[in-house]
Amino acid sequence: MALQCGIIGLPNVGKSTLFSALTNIQNVAANYEFATIEANIGIVNVPDPRLDILVNLVSPKSIVPTTVQFLDIAGLVKGASTGGGRGNAFLKDVREASALIHVLRCFEDENIVRSAGAVDPVADKEIIETELQLKDLESVEKKIQKTERAARAGDTEAKKDLQVLQAYQAHLSQGKNARTLDFSDDEKQSVADLFLLTIKPILYVANVKEEHLHQDNQHVQNLKEAVNKEGDQVIKICAALEAQIAEITEKEEKEMFLSEYGLKESGLDQMIRVSYGLLDLITYFTAGVQEVRAWTIRKGWKAPLAASVIHSDLEKGFIRAEVIKLDDYQKYKTENACKEAGKMALEGKDYIVQDGDVIYFRTNK
């Protein structure tokens, strides 16, 4: 699935440092504004302890985790909606992302360039969101003009679309993000072709110093208060520390390093997992001696469609899905033992695949 999380933020807040740590792409960060000009793309494995459980049970010859793509987008500045900074190029990159990771500086350091004045993550958040809202408002108003003509001519669907568009227009004009407007999926189809920037799911990343990983400083407290009002999520990451963690290749050494800082997992691992969820994705597994593999699908997919990510023939010739829950697999140790214990379900075409299912597809192809 070519789904991307776009990493956005003002210049010099730590986006490229995080991206380097995520993807092991070196030397993409620099201590000056617009160090990133063209968007960088990285494909990252999604950390999933369930994969380790299956590997220990099956001892396969190969292991294939699922992945998520990250897009490191150049820093935005005030006025981007009218061409400031990288302007339209930045907004095009944002439009192509399926979800957004908004990195905000939540630490003081006089050695790191900052032209926007005193450190204020809430104000920084508002700068970027205002630019995105203005661009969305422009898109909505252009469509309103076209839809009004059709509505006046008596087009029933156009009249319905116009009501939705006008609601978005009013909402955006008040400085609110499109995703906070409560519409049904059917109603949202009225703006689906606009690919609104502020309708995308978002995760806010507070970039902090090491000493504030466990205790929020005032910047993080202010940011959480602002974000919680919108029902979104904030996670804390120390970009400088993540860069060090990324250089450690041995699993045991990495675990020791994390424990020294009182961490159970790296901030980036948490960010990857949350980002995966933002995209409304889930994972199912196939397990055999040749390969244990994680497969990415959309939440709510039925078994034949889920099978298609392995091969299109599996969907066309679908007979049934043999499903074992991971907890049962872990308890009974083998596929045969699960079957004998009545823990292998035979599911048909209407079965909705659940996150963590271990599946074998029967097909006539």
MIMAR-257463 format. One record per residue (C-alpha): residue number from 1; x negated, y negated, z. Coordinates in pm, whole numbers, padded with zeros to 5 digits. Last residue first. Example, Ala and Ser with C-alpha at 12.3 -4.5 7.8 and 13.67 -1.06 7.14 Angstrom:
REM MIMAR-257463
<node><k>2</k><east>-01367</east><north>00106</north><up>00714</up></node>
<node><k>1</k><east>-01230</east><north>00450</north><up>00780</up></node>
//
This chain:
REM MIMAR-257463
<node><k>365</k><east>00657</east><north>02086</north><up>-00829</up></node>
<node><k>364</k><east>00926</east><north>02270</north><up>-00634</up></node>
<node><k>363</k><east>00834</east><north>02092</north><up>-00311</up></node>
<node><k>362</k><east>00785</east><north>02166</north><up>00058</up></node>
<node><k>361</k><east>00630</east><north>01876</north><up>00251</up></node>
<node><k>360</k><east>00420</east><north>01938</north><up>00565</up></node>
<node><k>359</k><east>00457</east><north>01671</north><up>00829</up></node>
<node><k>358</k><east>00303</east><north>01556</north><up>01158</up></node>
<node><k>357</k><east>00525</east><north>01273</north><up>01281</up></node>
<node><k>356</k><east>00344</east><north>00985</north><up>01457</up></node>
<node><k>355</k><east>00587</east><north>00708</north><up>01362</up></node>
<node><k>354</k><east>00917</east><north>00863</north><up>01260</up></node>
<node><k>353</k><east>01027</east><north>00968</north><up>00911</up></node>
<node><k>352</k><east>01396</east><north>00911</north><up>00843</up></node>
<node><k>351</k><east>01550</east><north>01244</north><up>00739</up></node>
<node><k>350</k><east>01806</east><north>01202</north><up>00461</up></node>
<node><k>349</k><east>01630</east><north>01427</north><up>00212</up></node>
<node><k>348</k><east>01617</east><north>01728</north><up>00444</up></node>
<node><k>347</k><east>01437</east><north>01819</north><up>00765</up></node>
<node><k>346</k><east>01318</east><north>02156</north><up>00891</up></node>
<node><k>345</k><east>01204</east><north>02096</north><up>01250</up></node>
<node><k>344</k><east>00899</east><north>02274</north><up>01389</up></node>
<node><k>343</k><east>00919</east><north>02298</north><up>01767</up></node>
<node><k>342</k><east>01101</east><north>02631</north><up>01781</up></node>
<node><k>341</k><east>00830</east><north>02782</north><up>02002</up></node>
<node><k>340</k><east>00725</east><north>03017</north><up>01720</up></node>
<node><k>339</k><east>00690</east><north>02721</north><up>01484</up></node>
<node><k>338</k><east>00483</east><north>02523</north><up>01735</up></node>
<node><k>337</k><east>00258</east><north>02824</north><up>01787</up></node>
<node><k>336</k><east>00216</east><north>02859</north><up>01411</up></node>
<node><k>335</k><east>00118</east><north>02491</north><up>01376</up></node>
<node><k>334</k><east>-00143</east><north>02521</north><up>01648</up></node>
<node><k>333</k><east>-00222</east><north>02370</north><up>01991</up></node>
<node><k>332</k><east>00116</east><north>02428</north><up>02163</up></node>
<node><k>331</k><east>00105</east><north>02115</north><up>02381</up></node>
<node><k>330</k><east>-00081</east><north>01885</north><up>02141</up></node>
<node><k>329</k><east>00140</east><north>01989</north><up>01852</up></node>
<node><k>328</k><east>00445</east><north>01933</north><up>02071</up></node>
<node><k>327</k><east>00329</east><north>01583</north><up>02162</up></node>
<node><k>326</k><east>00256</east><north>01517</north><up>01794</up></node>
<node><k>325</k><east>00610</east><north>01597</north><up>01687</up></node>
<node><k>324</k><east>00620</east><north>01867</north><up>01421</up></node>
<node><k>323</k><east>00807</east><north>01820</north><up>01094</up></node>
<node><k>322</k><east>00853</east><north>02056</north><up>00801</up></node>
<node><k>321</k><east>00994</east><north>01836</north><up>00526</up></node>
<node><k>320</k><east>01231</east><north>01978</north><up>00269</up></node>
<node><k>319</k><east>01284</east><north>02043</north><up>-00102</up></node>
<node><k>318</k><east>01122</east><north>01741</north><up>-00269</up></node>
<node><k>317</k><east>01043</east><north>01788</north><up>-00640</up></node>
<node><k>316</k><east>01056</east><north>01423</north><up>-00743</up></node>
<node><k>315</k><east>00920</east><north>01293</north><up>-00412</up></node>
<node><k>314</k><east>00633</east><north>01539</north><up>-00404</up></node>
<node><k>313</k><east>00561</east><north>01468</north><up>-00771</up></node>
<node><k>312</k><east>00491</east><north>01101</north><up>-00685</up></node>
<node><k>311</k><east>00189</east><north>01206</north><up>-00480</up></node>
<node><k>310</k><east>00078</east><north>01144</north><up>-00122</up></node>
<node><k>309</k><east>00258</east><north>00809</north><up>-00098</up></node>
<node><k>308</k><east>00558</east><north>00983</north><up>-00258</up></node>
<node><k>307</k><east>00612</east><north>01203</north><up>00048</up></node>
<node><k>306</k><east>00739</east><north>00903</north><up>00247</up></node>
<node><k>305</k><east>00993</east><north>00841</north><up>-00029</up></node>
<node><k>304</k><east>01115</east><north>01201</north><up>-00004</up></node>
<node><k>303</k><east>01126</east><north>01187</north><up>00381</up></node>
<node><k>302</k><east>01330</east><north>00869</north><up>00427</up></node>
<node><k>301</k><east>01162</east><north>00536</north><up>00490</up></node>
<node><k>300</k><east>01281</east><north>00340</north><up>00794</up></node>
<node><k>299</k><east>00947</east><north>00184</north><up>00888</up></node>
<node><k>298</k><east>00738</east><north>00135</north><up>00577</up></node>
<node><k>297</k><east>00474</east><north>00398</north><up>00506</up></node>
<node><k>296</k><east>00104</east><north>00451</north><up>00574</up></node>
<node><k>295</k><east>-00047</east><north>00799</north><up>00577</up></node>
<node><k>294</k><east>-00299</east><north>00934</north><up>00827</up></node>
<node><k>293</k><east>-00507</east><north>01233</north><up>00719</up></node>
<node><k>292</k><east>-00649</east><north>01551</north><up>00865</up></node>
<node><k>291</k><east>-00823</east><north>01741</north><up>00588</up></node>
<node><k>290</k><east>-00941</east><north>02083</north><up>00474</up></node>
<node><k>289</k><east>-00845</east><north>02269</north><up>00790</up></node>
<node><k>288</k><east>-00500</east><north>02116</north><up>00782</up></node>
<node><k>287</k><east>-00308</east><north>01820</north><up>00920</up></node>
<node><k>286</k><east>-00082</east><north>01568</north><up>00749</up></node>
<node><k>285</k><east>00004</east><north>01262</north><up>00953</up></node>
<node><k>284</k><east>00267</east><north>00988</north><up>00971</up></node>
<node><k>283</k><east>00196</east><north>00623</north><up>01026</up></node>
<node><k>282</k><east>00421</east><north>00319</north><up>01061</up></node>
<node><k>281</k><east>00436</east><north>-00018</north><up>00889</up></node>
<node><k>280</k><east>00651</east><north>-00323</north><up>00959</up></node>
<node><k>279</k><east>00367</east><north>-00553</north><up>00840</up></node>
<node><k>278</k><east>00350</east><north>-00698</north><up>01191</up></node>
<node><k>277</k><east>00287</east><north>-00345</north><up>01321</up></node>
<node><k>276</k><east>-00033</east><north>-00318</north><up>01120</up></node>
<node><k>275</k><east>-00134</east><north>-00660</north><up>01250</up></node>
<node><k>274</k><east>-00083</east><north>-00540</north><up>01609</up></node>
<node><k>273</k><east>-00311</east><north>-00243</north><up>01545</up></node>
<node><k>272</k><east>-00578</east><north>-00451</north><up>01374</up></node>
<node><k>271</k><east>-00571</east><north>-00719</north><up>01644</up></node>
<node><k>270</k><east>-00608</east><north>-00462</north><up>01921</up></node>
<node><k>269</k><east>-00904</east><north>-00305</north><up>01744</up></node>
<node><k>268</k><east>-01044</east><north>-00656</north><up>01698</up></node>
<node><k>267</k><east>-01016</east><north>-00733</north><up>02067</up></node>
<node><k>266</k><east>-01229</east><north>-00430</north><up>02139</up></node>
<node><k>265</k><east>-01086</east><north>-00152</north><up>02350</up></node>
<node><k>264</k><east>-01070</east><north>-00060</north><up>02720</up></node>
<node><k>263</k><east>-01238</east><north>-00384</north><up>02827</up></node>
<node><k>262</k><east>-01392</east><north>-00467</north><up>03165</up></node>
<node><k>261</k><east>-01689</east><north>-00647</north><up>03010</up></node>
<node><k>260</k><east>-01936</east><north>-00376</north><up>03106</up></node>
<node><k>259</k><east>-01670</east><north>-00123</north><up>03002</up></node>
<node><k>258</k><east>-01685</east><north>-00256</north><up>02645</up></node>
<node><k>257</k><east>-02061</east><north>-00201</north><up>02621</up></node>
<node><k>256</k><east>-02027</east><north>00151</north><up>02763</up></node>
<node><k>255</k><east>-01754</east><north>00233</north><up>02510</up></node>
<node><k>254</k><east>-01971</east><north>00098</north><up>02228</up></node>
<node><k>253</k><east>-02264</east><north>00310</north><up>02339</up></node>
<node><k>252</k><east>-02043</east><north>00617</north><up>02346</up></node>
<node><k>251</k><east>-01909</east><north>00551</north><up>01995</up></node>
<node><k>250</k><east>-02249</east><north>00484</north><up>01836</up></node>
<node><k>249</k><east>-02242</east><north>00214</north><up>01566</up></node>
<node><k>248</k><east>-02287</east><north>-00103</north><up>01769</up></node>
<node><k>247</k><east>-02311</east><north>-00409</north><up>01540</up></node>
<node><k>246</k><east>-01937</east><north>-00470</north><up>01557</up></node>
<node><k>245</k><east>-01957</east><north>-00510</north><up>01934</up></node>
<node><k>244</k><east>-02196</east><north>-00805</north><up>01896</up></node>
<node><k>243</k><east>-01967</east><north>-00984</north><up>01647</up></node>
<node><k>242</k><east>-01673</east><north>-00910</north><up>01878</up></node>
<node><k>241</k><east>-01855</east><north>-01094</north><up>02158</up></node>
<node><k>240</k><east>-01891</east><north>-01410</north><up>01946</up></node>
<node><k>239</k><east>-01528</east><north>-01387</north><up>01834</up></node>
<node><k>238</k><east>-01399</east><north>-01367</north><up>02191</up></node>
<node><k>237</k><east>-01044</east><north>-01246</north><up>02136</up></node>
<node><k>236</k><east>-00717</east><north>-01321</north><up>02313</up></node>
<node><k>235</k><east>-00377</east><north>-01208</north><up>02186</up></node>
<node><k>234</k><east>-00071</east><north>-01427</north><up>02136</up></node>
<node><k>233</k><east>00270</east><north>-01301</north><up>02024</up></node>
<node><k>232</k><east>00579</east><north>-01456</north><up>01866</up></node>
<node><k>231</k><east>00926</east><north>-01519</north><up>02012</up></node>
<node><k>230</k><east>00935</east><north>-01884</north><up>01909</up></node>
<node><k>229</k><east>00939</east><north>-02022</north><up>02264</up></node>
<node><k>228</k><east>00663</east><north>-01774</north><up>02347</up></node>
<node><k>227</k><east>00433</east><north>-01954</north><up>02102</up></node>
<node><k>226</k><east>00435</east><north>-02290</north><up>02281</up></node>
<node><k>225</k><east>00391</east><north>-02142</north><up>02630</up></node>
<node><k>224</k><east>00123</east><north>-01906</north><up>02504</up></node>
<node><k>223</k><east>-00070</east><north>-02197</north><up>02352</up></node>
<node><k>222</k><east>-00059</east><north>-02404</north><up>02670</up></node>
<node><k>221</k><east>-00180</east><north>-02110</north><up>02880</up></node>
<node><k>220</k><east>-00455</east><north>-02038</north><up>02628</up></node>
<node><k>219</k><east>-00585</east><north>-02396</north><up>02642</up></node>
<node><k>218</k><east>-00560</east><north>-02403</north><up>03022</up></node>
<node><k>217</k><east>-00788</east><north>-02100</north><up>03058</up></node>
<node><k>216</k><east>-00640</east><north>-01753</north><up>03077</up></node>
<node><k>215</k><east>-00816</east><north>-01498</north><up>03295</up></node>
<node><k>214</k><east>-00937</east><north>-01166</north><up>03161</up></node>
<node><k>213</k><east>-01099</east><north>-01272</north><up>02832</up></node>
<node><k>212</k><east>-01171</east><north>-01618</north><up>02976</up></node>
<node><k>211</k><east>-01531</east><north>-01558</north><up>03086</up></node>
<node><k>210</k><east>-01623</east><north>-01424</north><up>02741</up></node>
<node><k>209</k><east>-01535</east><north>-01747</north><up>02560</up></node>
<node><k>208</k><east>-01204</east><north>-01777</north><up>02381</up></node>
<node><k>207</k><east>-01055</east><north>-01744</north><up>02031</up></node>
<node><k>206</k><east>-00678</east><north>-01732</north><up>02081</up></node>
<node><k>205</k><east>-00528</east><north>-01519</north><up>01806</up></node>
<node><k>204</k><east>-00168</east><north>-01592</north><up>01706</up></node>
<node><k>203</k><east>00016</east><north>-01319</north><up>01520</up></node>
<node><k>202</k><east>00263</east><north>-01405</north><up>01243</up></node>
<node><k>201</k><east>00551</east><north>-01254</north><up>01046</up></node>
<node><k>200</k><east>00608</east><north>-01442</north><up>00718</up></node>
<node><k>199</k><east>00904</east><north>-01681</north><up>00694</up></node>
<node><k>198</k><east>00673</east><north>-01980</north><up>00730</up></node>
<node><k>197</k><east>00515</east><north>-01934</north><up>00386</up></node>
<node><k>196</k><east>00837</east><north>-01887</north><up>00190</up></node>
<node><k>195</k><east>00813</east><north>-01635</north><up>-00092</up></node>
<node><k>194</k><east>01062</east><north>-01841</north><up>-00299</up></node>
<node><k>193</k><east>01219</east><north>-01535</north><up>-00468</up></node>
<node><k>192</k><east>01343</east><north>-01408</north><up>-00132</up></node>
<node><k>191</k><east>01528</east><north>-01733</north><up>-00057</up></node>
<node><k>190</k><east>01886</east><north>-01621</north><up>-00123</up></node>
<node><k>189</k><east>01786</east><north>-01266</north><up>-00028</up></node>
<node><k>188</k><east>01765</east><north>-01392</north><up>00330</up></node>
<node><k>187</k><east>02144</east><north>-01375</north><up>00346</up></node>
<node><k>186</k><east>02140</east><north>-01001</north><up>00281</up></node>
<node><k>185</k><east>01869</east><north>-00945</north><up>00544</up></node>
<node><k>184</k><east>02085</east><north>-01130</north><up>00796</up></node>
<node><k>183</k><east>01993</east><north>-01482</north><up>00905</up></node>
<node><k>182</k><east>01862</east><north>-01617</north><up>01235</up></node>
<node><k>181</k><east>01626</east><north>-01903</north><up>01153</up></node>
<node><k>180</k><east>01300</east><north>-01854</north><up>01345</up></node>
<node><k>179</k><east>01122</east><north>-01707</north><up>01039</up></node>
<node><k>178</k><east>01175</east><north>-02032</north><up>00847</up></node>
<node><k>177</k><east>00950</east><north>-02224</north><up>01085</up></node>
<node><k>176</k><east>01085</east><north>-02538</north><up>01251</up></node>
<node><k>175</k><east>00979</east><north>-02897</north><up>01192</up></node>
<node><k>174</k><east>01334</east><north>-03034</north><up>01185</up></node>
<node><k>173</k><east>01323</east><north>-03062</north><up>00805</up></node>
<node><k>172</k><east>01249</east><north>-02689</north><up>00797</up></node>
<node><k>171</k><east>01579</east><north>-02609</north><up>00969</up></node>
<node><k>170</k><east>01785</east><north>-02853</north><up>00759</up></node>
<node><k>169</k><east>01644</east><north>-02713</north><up>00434</up></node>
<node><k>168</k><east>01684</east><north>-02355</north><up>00553</up></node>
<node><k>167</k><east>02052</east><north>-02422</north><up>00625</up></node>
<node><k>166</k><east>02088</east><north>-02589</north><up>00286</up></node>
<node><k>165</k><east>01942</east><north>-02282</north><up>00118</up></node>
<node><k>164</k><east>02184</east><north>-02051</north><up>00298</up></node>
<node><k>163</k><east>02487</east><north>-02258</north><up>00201</up></node>
<node><k>162</k><east>02361</east><north>-02288</north><up>-00156</up></node>
<node><k>161</k><east>02316</east><north>-01913</north><up>-00188</up></node>
<node><k>160</k><east>02683</east><north>-01857</north><up>-00104</up></node>
<node><k>159</k><east>02794</east><north>-02117</north><up>-00360</up></node>
<node><k>158</k><east>02556</east><north>-01966</north><up>-00617</up></node>
<node><k>157</k><east>02716</east><north>-01626</north><up>-00563</up></node>
<node><k>156</k><east>03061</east><north>-01770</north><up>-00638</up></node>
<node><k>155</k><east>02953</east><north>-01949</north><up>-00958</up></node>
<node><k>154</k><east>03219</east><north>-02220</north><up>-01011</up></node>
<node><k>153</k><east>03030</east><north>-02465</north><up>-01235</up></node>
<node><k>152</k><east>02964</east><north>-02681</north><up>-00927</up></node>
<node><k>151</k><east>02784</east><north>-02381</north><up>-00771</up></node>
<node><k>150</k><east>02565</east><north>-02338</north><up>-01080</up></node>
<node><k>149</k><east>02458</east><north>-02703</north><up>-01070</up></node>
<node><k>148</k><east>02399</east><north>-02689</north><up>-00696</up></node>
<node><k>147</k><east>02177</east><north>-02384</north><up>-00738</up></node>
<node><k>146</k><east>01924</east><north>-02563</north><up>-00959</up></node>
<node><k>145</k><east>01887</east><north>-02861</north><up>-00723</up></node>
<node><k>144</k><east>01885</east><north>-02634</north><up>-00419</up></node>
<node><k>143</k><east>01598</east><north>-02434</north><up>-00573</up></node>
<node><k>142</k><east>01377</east><north>-02742</north><up>-00585</up></node>
<node><k>141</k><east>01476</east><north>-02831</north><up>-00230</up></node>
<node><k>140</k><east>01378</east><north>-02487</north><up>-00101</up></node>
<node><k>139</k><east>01033</east><north>-02497</north><up>-00263</up></node>
<node><k>138</k><east>00957</east><north>-02846</north><up>-00131</up></node>
<node><k>137</k><east>01076</east><north>-02747</north><up>00215</up></node>
<node><k>136</k><east>00845</east><north>-02446</north><up>00205</up></node>
<node><k>135</k><east>00549</east><north>-02669</north><up>00121</up></node>
<node><k>134</k><east>00640</east><north>-02906</north><up>00403</up></node>
<node><k>133</k><east>00677</east><north>-02613</north><up>00644</up></node>
<node><k>132</k><east>00333</east><north>-02480</north><up>00554</up></node>
<node><k>131</k><east>00173</east><north>-02820</north><up>00613</up></node>
<node><k>130</k><east>00362</east><north>-02863</north><up>00941</up></node>
<node><k>129</k><east>00257</east><north>-02514</north><up>01049</up></node>
<node><k>128</k><east>-00109</east><north>-02597</north><up>01001</up></node>
<node><k>127</k><east>-00102</east><north>-02919</north><up>01200</up></node>
<node><k>126</k><east>00131</east><north>-02774</north><up>01465</up></node>
<node><k>125</k><east>-00104</east><north>-02489</north><up>01546</up></node>
<node><k>124</k><east>-00394</east><north>-02734</north><up>01578</up></node>
<node><k>123</k><east>-00185</east><north>-02947</north><up>01817</up></node>
<node><k>122</k><east>-00115</east><north>-02637</north><up>02029</up></node>
<node><k>121</k><east>-00480</east><north>-02531</north><up>02010</up></node>
<node><k>120</k><east>-00611</east><north>-02863</north><up>02149</up></node>
<node><k>119</k><east>-00989</east><north>-02906</north><up>02157</up></node>
<node><k>118</k><east>-01059</east><north>-03280</north><up>02143</up></node>
<node><k>117</k><east>-01095</east><north>-03443</north><up>01802</up></node>
<node><k>116</k><east>-01009</east><north>-03285</north><up>01465</up></node>
<node><k>115</k><east>-01367</east><north>-03307</north><up>01334</up></node>
<node><k>114</k><east>-01496</east><north>-03007</north><up>01525</up></node>
<node><k>113</k><east>-01853</east><north>-02883</north><up>01479</up></node>
<node><k>112</k><east>-01974</east><north>-02627</north><up>01732</up></node>
<node><k>111</k><east>-02254</east><north>-02743</north><up>01960</up></node>
<node><k>110</k><east>-02016</east><north>-02934</north><up>02189</up></node>
<node><k>109</k><east>-01853</east><north>-02609</north><up>02295</up></node>
<node><k>108</k><east>-01511</east><north>-02600</north><up>02463</up></node>
<node><k>107</k><east>-01283</east><north>-02299</north><up>02417</up></node>
<node><k>106</k><east>-00938</east><north>-02216</north><up>02282</up></node>
<node><k>105</k><east>-00998</east><north>-02234</north><up>01907</up></node>
<node><k>104</k><east>-00698</east><north>-02101</north><up>01719</up></node>
<node><k>103</k><east>-00683</east><north>-01811</north><up>01473</up></node>
<node><k>102</k><east>-00349</east><north>-01762</north><up>01296</up></node>
<node><k>101</k><east>-00314</east><north>-01406</north><up>01165</up></node>
<node><k>100</k><east>-00048</east><north>-01410</north><up>00894</up></node>
<node><k>99</k><east>00165</east><north>-01140</north><up>00734</up></node>
<node><k>98</k><east>00229</east><north>-01023</north><up>00376</up></node>
<node><k>97</k><east>-00042</east><north>-01248</north><up>00231</up></node>
<node><k>96</k><east>-00008</east><north>-01373</north><up>-00128</up></node>
<node><k>95</k><east>00158</east><north>-01698</north><up>-00019</up></node>
<node><k>94</k><east>-00131</east><north>-01778</north><up>00215</up></node>
<node><k>93</k><east>-00380</east><north>-01747</north><up>-00073</up></node>
<node><k>92</k><east>-00163</east><north>-01976</north><up>-00288</up></node>
<node><k>91</k><east>-00145</east><north>-02224</north><up>00001</up></node>
<node><k>90</k><east>-00524</east><north>-02240</north><up>00022</up></node>
<node><k>89</k><east>-00556</east><north>-02296</north><up>-00354</up></node>
<node><k>88</k><east>-00285</east><north>-02563</north><up>-00336</up></node>
<node><k>87</k><east>-00474</east><north>-02770</north><up>-00083</up></node>
<node><k>86</k><east>-00844</east><north>-02681</north><up>-00077</up></node>
<node><k>85</k><east>-00887</east><north>-02990</north><up>00140</up></node>
<node><k>84</k><east>-00580</east><north>-03209</north><up>00076</up></node>
<node><k>83</k><east>-00354</east><north>-03117</north><up>-00218</up></node>
<node><k>82</k><east>-00012</east><north>-03243</north><up>-00106</up></node>
<node><k>81</k><east>00068</east><north>-02947</north><up>00121</up></node>
<node><k>80</k><east>-00296</east><north>-02951</north><up>00234</up></node>
<node><k>79</k><east>-00250</east><north>-03294</north><up>00394</up></node>
<node><k>78</k><east>-00389</east><north>-03200</north><up>00734</up></node>
<node><k>77</k><east>-00667</east><north>-02946</north><up>00686</up></node>
<node><k>76</k><east>-00676</east><north>-02574</north><up>00610</up></node>
<node><k>75</k><east>-00975</east><north>-02349</north><up>00661</up></node>
<node><k>74</k><east>-01046</east><north>-02101</north><up>00380</up></node>
<node><k>73</k><east>-00858</east><north>-01770</north><up>00388</up></node>
<node><k>72</k><east>-01017</east><north>-01446</north><up>00509</up></node>
<node><k>71</k><east>-00777</east><north>-01182</north><up>00369</up></node>
<node><k>70</k><east>-00743</east><north>-00863</north><up>00569</up></node>
<node><k>69</k><east>-00629</east><north>-00530</north><up>00428</up></node>
<node><k>68</k><east>-00499</east><north>-00246</north><up>00643</up></node>
<node><k>67</k><east>-00613</east><north>00115</north><up>00651</up></node>
<node><k>66</k><east>-00502</east><north>00467</north><up>00740</up></node>
<node><k>65</k><east>-00756</east><north>00716</north><up>00863</up></node>
<node><k>64</k><east>-00897</east><north>00998</north><up>00648</up></node>
<node><k>63</k><east>-01078</east><north>01283</north><up>00825</up></node>
<node><k>62</k><east>-01265</east><north>01562</north><up>00646</up></node>
<node><k>61</k><east>-01361</east><north>01925</north><up>00707</up></node>
<node><k>60</k><east>-01086</east><north>01964</north><up>00964</up></node>
<node><k>59</k><east>-01126</east><north>02075</north><up>01327</up></node>
<node><k>58</k><east>-00750</east><north>02131</north><up>01375</up></node>
<node><k>57</k><east>-00689</east><north>02052</north><up>01742</up></node>
<node><k>56</k><east>-00973</east><north>01804</north><up>01798</up></node>
<node><k>55</k><east>-00894</east><north>01631</north><up>01467</up></node>
<node><k>54</k><east>-00528</east><north>01612</north><up>01562</up></node>
<node><k>53</k><east>-00604</east><north>01435</north><up>01889</up></node>
<node><k>52</k><east>-00853</east><north>01201</north><up>01720</up></node>
<node><k>51</k><east>-00584</east><north>01094</north><up>01471</up></node>
<node><k>50</k><east>-00354</east><north>01019</north><up>01761</up></node>
<node><k>49</k><east>-00618</east><north>00782</north><up>01897</up></node>
<node><k>48</k><east>-00544</east><north>00542</north><up>01609</up></node>
<node><k>47</k><east>-00781</east><north>00264</north><up>01506</up></node>
<node><k>46</k><east>-00665</east><north>00125</north><up>01168</up></node>
<node><k>45</k><east>-00953</east><north>00138</north><up>00921</up></node>
<node><k>44</k><east>-01030</east><north>-00199</north><up>00759</up></node>
<node><k>43</k><east>-01019</east><north>-00317</north><up>00398</up></node>
<node><k>42</k><east>-01176</east><north>-00662</north><up>00354</up></node>
<node><k>41</k><east>-01088</east><north>-00948</north><up>00121</up></node>
<node><k>40</k><east>-01270</east><north>-01282</north><up>00111</up></node>
<node><k>39</k><east>-01082</east><north>-01598</north><up>00009</up></node>
<node><k>38</k><east>-01283</east><north>-01846</north><up>-00193</up></node>
<node><k>37</k><east>-01431</east><north>-02148</north><up>-00016</up></node>
<node><k>36</k><east>-01528</east><north>-02022</north><up>00329</up></node>
<node><k>35</k><east>-01788</east><north>-02251</north><up>00491</up></node>
<node><k>34</k><east>-01515</east><north>-02515</north><up>00456</up></node>
<node><k>33</k><east>-01630</east><north>-02705</north><up>00768</up></node>
<node><k>32</k><east>-01977</east><north>-02648</north><up>00909</up></node>
<node><k>31</k><east>-02134</east><north>-02399</north><up>01148</up></node>
<node><k>30</k><east>-02146</east><north>-02104</north><up>00909</up></node>
<node><k>29</k><east>-01972</east><north>-01769</north><up>00874</up></node>
<node><k>28</k><east>-01984</east><north>-01535</north><up>00572</up></node>
<node><k>27</k><east>-02331</east><north>-01410</north><up>00660</up></node>
<node><k>26</k><east>-02248</east><north>-01042</north><up>00698</up></node>
<node><k>25</k><east>-01956</east><north>-00834</north><up>00579</up></node>
<node><k>24</k><east>-01918</east><north>-00576</north><up>00858</up></node>
<node><k>23</k><east>-01544</east><north>-00575</north><up>00786</up></node>
<node><k>22</k><east>-01384</east><north>-00671</north><up>01114</up></node>
<node><k>21</k><east>-01693</east><north>-00835</north><up>01264</up></node>
<node><k>20</k><east>-01741</east><north>-01048</north><up>00954</up></node>
<node><k>19</k><east>-01370</east><north>-01136</north><up>00954</up></node>
<node><k>18</k><east>-01390</east><north>-01243</north><up>01317</up></node>
<node><k>17</k><east>-01686</east><north>-01469</north><up>01244</up></node>
<node><k>16</k><east>-01503</east><north>-01598</north><up>00937</up></node>
<node><k>15</k><east>-01199</east><north>-01702</north><up>01136</up></node>
<node><k>14</k><east>-01394</east><north>-01858</north><up>01426</up></node>
<node><k>13</k><east>-01228</east><north>-02201</north><up>01461</up></node>
<node><k>12</k><east>-01453</east><north>-02378</north><up>01211</up></node>
<node><k>11</k><east>-01194</east><north>-02515</north><up>00969</up></node>
<node><k>10</k><east>-00831</east><north>-02501</north><up>01083</up></node>
<node><k>9</k><east>-00667</east><north>-02160</north><up>01086</up></node>
<node><k>8</k><east>-00567</east><north>-01867</north><up>00868</up></node>
<node><k>7</k><east>-00640</east><north>-01494</north><up>00846</up></node>
<node><k>6</k><east>-00409</east><north>-01344</north><up>00584</up></node>
<node><k>5</k><east>-00284</east><north>-00993</north><up>00658</up></node>
<node><k>4</k><east>-00254</east><north>-00798</north><up>00336</up></node>
<node><k>3</k><east>-00033</east><north>-00524</north><up>00197</up></node>
<node><k>2</k><east>-00153</east><north>-00330</north><up>-00106</up></node>
<node><k>1</k><east>00000</east><north>00000</north><up>00000</up></node>
//
